[in-house]
Structure formats: structure tokens, C-alpha cells
Amino acid sequence: MKLNKVLPKFKGLYFFLKRMKYKWMGWKFDQPADRIIQTASTTFFDRHPDLFQAVSELAISNPNLSILSFGSSTGEECQSLRKYFPNAKIVGAEINADSRKKAIANNADERIQFIDSVPSKINENGPFDVVFALSVLCKNPEAEYAEDLSSIYPFATYEKMVNELHGYLKVGGWLVIRSANYRFKDTAINNNYQLCSPAGMREPIEFPKFDASGKKLKGFLESEEIFQKIK
Ligand SMILES: C[S@@+](CC[C@H](N)C(=O)[O-])C[C@H]1O[C@@H](n2cnc3c(N)ncnc32)[C@H](O)[C@@H]1O
């Protein structure tokens, strides 16, 4: 029987077990449970070529960029970024120590480093010209089954993390968010940004999105992904 047919009947239990998983991961990686966002470590080389290309064009006048990949998993995202940003300093911040170890073991590039996702450590390496938060500000597949996300991923937790990312970014720099469960435009800090996703970058895709009260937005198509910090 398919998981998505069985799950609605056991949603309460499923979300309870997921909450236990966030707590367990928080304990294992010595982090508060609400800093464990996406638990899956899925990644692959050149996963977001449209975004990487668009940002490299926006930042063309600055060849010596400093880039943060927040939620860098096993490192493929940082290694892919090198292709688009040949001279950049690239820092991958990853909360899962097992993934981080793999990223470090596979890295031969001295201008790429992988660090624990602890604000003080990220700040030591910042501020950054670009912050990528791709497939990390979400709870998937949990969000696919939720009509209300607030019990496992409240909007306040998303907004707190977005404010943290804002703090790592230089004025004039770009915050790039893909596959998040909430809309950046619903945060208060959005007023410090201008949207600059070039039109037609990719076909907008349907992704589980929720309003600031945690209610699912029906048929939402994600298209606003690149934001420039103006203050
Ligand atoms: C699905 S992977 C995405 C990897 C890559 N960004 C990509 O798009 O291919 C999400 C990663 O975010 C990490 N993660 C979750 N919460 C985090 C946090 N607070 N700080 C840093 N990494 C986090 C997870 O451990 C996981 O490796």
C-alpha cells in the first residue's frame, strides 16, 4: 500500500514521531531541536543550475565573492558553485556532522570549507555576498501531508532562521531561497529586500507552501527566489 494513502490515517502519530526525530537529531548534533529543519540530506551535483547562473550574472562585477551555502549536506552544492564562481570563497554550513564529514573528506579545494552550522562559527567566516538556502528551510516529506504545518514547523521558526541568514549577508548581497515551506514575502525582514529573480529562470513548480498561520496554500507556484538586501 502506498505511503500517502496510509499516512492520512496516522498523521498524528507520524508528526509525533517526526517531532521526536528532530529532538533526537538536536541532541545528537548538539543543537536546539528547532534548528533542525530539513532532515533529509538529498543533494547532487549542479542541482540548481538556473539559480547559480542567475546569481553569477547578477554578481558579475564582483569576481571575489564570499558565498555561504546554508545546508550544504555532503558538499556537492559547494563543489558545483565553483564552476559558476571560479574565484569565490565558498563556505558550506551543515548541521549534520555525518554529512559534514563526507563533504570535508571529498574536498580538495582550499577556497571551499565546511563548518558546523553554529551562528558564531558562520559569523567568523562572514559577512557574505551571497547566501544560498536551497531545499533546507522546509520539512519534507512531512509538509506534503500537512494541511497545517504549525505543529511541526511554525512560521516563527522559519522567520527566526531567515533573520539569522539576513545577519550573515552584506548590504547589496543576495539571499537565495528555494523549496522553503513559507513565503519570504510574509516575513517582516522582507521590507529590507528587493525581489530580483530574473523572469523565466525556470517554470515555477508546485511546492508545499503555507501562510504565516501555518495553513496550506493551494496550488502555490514557487517563483520568487532571489532577493537583494537593500538595507
Ligand atoms: C535536502 S539537503 C539540501 C542540500 C543542498 N542545499 C541542495 O539543495 O542540494 C538539506 C540539508 O540541510 C541540512 N540542515 C537542516 N537544518 C540545518 C541548519 N539549521 N543549518 C544547516 N544545515 C541544516 C540538513 O542536514 C541537510 O543536509
The ligand as a Gaussian input file, in Angstrom:
#p B3LYP/6-31G(d) Opt

LIG

0 1
 C       17.913000      18.385000       1.306000
 S       19.501000      18.880000       1.842000
 C       19.838000      20.169000       0.678000
 C       21.275000      20.206000       0.280000
 C       21.606000      21.273000      -0.766000
 N       21.373000      22.593000      -0.271000
 C       20.829000      21.039000      -2.036000
 O       19.902000      21.808000      -2.353000
 O       21.139000      20.076000      -2.749000
 C       19.128000      19.787000       3.349000
 C       20.317000      19.876000       4.282000
 O       20.092000      20.913000       5.244000
 C       20.671000      20.497000       6.476000
 N       20.140000      21.313000       7.584000
 C       18.961000      21.211000       8.247000
 N       18.868000      22.170000       9.184000
 C       20.004000      22.911000       9.100000
 C       20.517000      24.058000       9.773000
 N       19.837000      24.668000      10.775000
 N       21.725000      24.539000       9.432000
 C       22.433000      23.956000       8.431000
 N       22.033000      22.881000       7.769000
 C       20.817000      22.372000       8.083000
 C       20.323000      19.025000       6.536000
 O       21.136000      18.341000       7.457000
 C       20.559000      18.592000       5.085000
 O       21.870000      18.173000       4.869000

